[in-house]
């Protein structure tokens, strides 16, 4: 399946596709409100504010597969808005591993990380940068959103002005 054809549902229940964000540098992150890595939301939002008007977007996918997400999409929306001021697109709670993993994650997890390892999502806040040409770059949960390897990839992939 082509990434851009994959259907998505927003946190507010609207249907869209991954392709609605085609042509942009997309940073896909599986998030969880009760995770110790949740402060990464702040850096994700800063990236959105810094590069969002230049052809970049963060796409947040709440997941409870590690038992650290709130119980409903409405609760996630309120938490993200009031705690972190999230303005980037957020999607319905999503399974990222296993047979019932969302099709987007089934495709993204085929991409290896810097050490060459592909496969299952290891924890919350695993990041995938999808560049406008469709290439997928994977960063493990403890790599901060503003790490040089992520920021350099984002800036190198943005359209030139």
C-alpha positions as CSV (number, residue, x, y, z in Angstrom):
1,X,0.0,0.0,0.0
2,X,1.3,3.5,-0.8
3,X,1.7,5.6,2.3
4,X,-0.4,8.5,0.9
5,X,-3.4,6.3,0.2
6,X,-3.6,5.2,3.9
7,X,-6.8,6.4,5.5
8,X,-6.6,8.2,8.8
9,X,-9.2,9.5,11.4
10,X,-8.5,12.7,13.2
11,X,-8.8,13.0,17.0
12,X,-12.2,14.7,16.3
13,X,-13.5,11.9,14.1
14,X,-12.9,13.3,10.7
15,X,-11.7,11.1,7.9
16,X,-8.6,12.0,5.9
17,X,-5.6,10.3,4.4
18,X,-1.8,10.4,5.0
19,X,-1.8,11.9,1.5
20,X,-3.6,15.0,2.8
21,X,-0.1,16.0,4.0
22,X,1.7,15.0,0.8
23,X,4.5,17.4,-0.3
24,X,5.3,18.2,3.3
25,X,8.0,16.9,5.6
26,X,6.0,14.8,8.0
27,X,7.1,13.9,11.5
28,X,4.9,10.9,12.6
29,X,5.0,10.2,16.4
30,X,3.1,7.7,18.5
31,X,2.4,9.7,21.6
32,X,1.1,8.9,25.1
33,X,-0.1,11.3,27.7
34,X,1.0,9.4,30.8
35,X,4.4,8.5,29.5
36,X,7.6,9.8,31.1
37,X,8.6,11.0,27.6
38,X,5.4,13.2,27.3
39,X,7.5,16.4,27.8
40,X,8.7,15.7,24.2
41,X,5.3,17.2,23.3
42,X,6.8,20.6,24.0
43,X,9.7,20.1,21.5
44,X,7.3,18.6,18.9
45,X,5.1,21.8,19.2
46,X,8.2,24.0,18.9
47,X,9.2,22.2,15.7
48,X,5.6,22.7,14.4
49,X,5.8,26.4,15.2
50,X,9.3,26.9,13.8
51,X,8.8,25.0,10.5
52,X,5.0,24.6,10.0
53,X,4.7,27.5,7.6
54,X,7.6,26.2,5.5
55,X,6.1,22.8,4.5
56,X,6.5,20.7,7.7
57,X,4.0,19.1,10.0
58,X,4.1,16.9,13.1
59,X,1.4,14.2,13.0
60,X,0.6,12.8,16.5
61,X,-0.9,9.3,16.9
62,X,-2.0,8.6,20.5
63,X,-1.5,4.9,21.4
64,X,-2.4,2.9,24.5
65,X,-0.4,-0.2,23.5
66,X,2.0,0.6,26.3
67,X,-0.9,1.3,28.7
68,X,0.1,5.0,29.1
69,X,-2.6,6.8,27.1
70,X,-5.8,8.4,28.4
71,X,-9.1,6.6,28.0
72,X,-10.7,8.5,25.1
73,X,-9.9,10.7,22.1
74,X,-11.7,13.6,23.8
75,X,-9.5,13.3,27.0
76,X,-6.3,13.1,24.8
77,X,-7.4,16.3,22.9
78,X,-8.0,18.2,26.1
79,X,-4.7,17.1,27.6
80,X,-2.7,18.0,24.6
81,X,-4.3,21.3,24.2
82,X,-4.3,22.5,27.8
83,X,-1.0,20.9,28.9
84,X,1.2,21.4,25.9
85,X,-0.7,23.8,23.6
86,X,-0.5,21.4,20.8
87,X,-1.5,22.9,17.4
88,X,-0.3,20.1,15.1
89,X,-2.7,17.4,13.7
90,X,-3.6,14.7,16.1
91,X,-5.3,11.4,15.2
92,X,-7.6,8.9,16.8
93,X,-6.0,6.5,19.3
94,X,-4.0,4.0,17.2
95,X,-2.5,0.6,17.5
96,X,1.1,0.6,16.4
97,X,2.1,-3.0,16.9
98,X,0.7,-6.5,16.2
99,X,-1.9,-7.9,13.9
100,X,-4.3,-5.0,14.5
101,X,-1.6,-2.3,14.0
102,X,-2.8,0.6,11.9
103,X,-1.8,0.3,8.2
104,X,0.3,3.4,8.5
105,X,2.4,1.8,11.2
106,X,2.6,-1.5,9.4
107,X,4.3,0.4,6.6
108,X,6.4,2.8,8.7
109,X,7.9,0.0,10.9
110,X,9.4,-1.5,7.8
111,X,12.0,1.3,7.9
112,X,15.1,0.7,9.9
113,X,16.6,3.1,12.5
114,X,20.2,4.4,12.4
115,X,21.5,1.0,13.6
116,X,19.7,-0.8,10.8
117,X,17.0,-2.3,13.0
118,X,13.4,-2.3,11.7
119,X,10.2,-3.9,13.2
120,X,8.0,-3.3,16.2
121,X,7.6,0.1,17.8
122,X,9.6,-0.2,21.0
123,X,7.9,2.5,23.1
124,X,6.0,5.7,23.0
125,X,7.4,8.7,21.1
126,X,9.0,6.7,18.3
127,X,9.5,9.1,15.4
128,X,9.4,8.7,11.7
129,X,10.3,11.6,9.3
130,X,8.7,11.1,5.9
131,X,10.2,13.4,3.4
132,X,8.3,14.8,0.4
133,X,9.9,12.1,-1.9
134,X,8.4,9.4,0.3
135,X,11.6,8.2,2.1
136,X,11.1,7.2,5.7
137,X,13.7,7.9,8.4
138,X,13.2,6.3,11.8
139,X,14.2,7.6,15.2
140,X,13.8,5.7,18.5
141,X,11.8,7.1,21.5
142,X,14.8,8.6,23.4
143,X,16.0,10.6,20.4
144,X,14.6,14.0,21.3
145,X,12.4,15.7,18.6
146,X,15.0,18.6,18.4
147,X,18.0,16.3,18.1
148,X,20.4,17.6,15.3
149,X,19.8,14.5,13.2
150,X,16.1,15.1,13.1
151,X,16.3,18.9,12.7
152,X,19.0,18.6,10.0
153,X,16.8,16.1,8.1
154,X,13.7,18.4,8.4
155,X,15.6,21.5,7.2
156,X,17.3,19.7,4.3
157,X,14.0,18.3,3.1
158,X,12.0,21.5,3.3
159,X,11.1,23.2,0.0
160,X,13.5,26.0,-0.9
161,X,12.1,29.5,-0.9
